Amino acid sequence: MSDGLDRLIRGVERVVVWMAGAGALIVLIQMLWISYGVFVRYALGQPDRMVTEATALLLFPVAFAGLAFAMREDAYPKVTMATDHLSPGLRKGIEIVNYILMLGVGGFFAYAGVSATIRSFYSGAASEILLWPRYLFWAPGALALILFTFYAMLRLIRLIRTPAE
């Protein structure tokens, strides 16, 4: 059973890497678009109103695209000064509580993101200047939050099953 769980985690981790890559691509697009906007504003004297709205709308998906990747790389800030002095069993217990908290927070935000995506889809809401459907901006963030929550659940299951070191 553990082999199946490890295989599932490896498969999800491939998606996690692709999601982080998509986030990096969004950042690259934002960087180029903002640079274009600065050039047009100051060199040509004609500000582009779309730049501000587009980059603001793209902040939501990019904010969550690398969340699961940070978990994969164990890149969240930690204070281990105290936990390093605990027994392995107690350290594992604290780590389990940490994953449960991440699962709860991730689940809450995933629900909120999916709910916002569905509501914006059915409402037909569009951005004010670009007139792009808002659900297109909510959906990638919601997907990233679902991925994070699922990945946190898999990591928690593996942690619970693994003996303390």
Secondary structure, 3 states (H helix, E strand, C coil): CHHHHHHHHHHHHHHHHHHHHHHHHHHHHHHHHHHHHHHHHHHCCCCCHHHHHHHHHHHHHHHHHCHHHHHHCCCCCCCCCCHHHCCHHHHHHHHHHHHHHHHHHHHHHHHHHHHHHHHHHHHCCECCCCCCECHHHHHHHHHHHHHHHHHHHHHHHHHHHCCCC
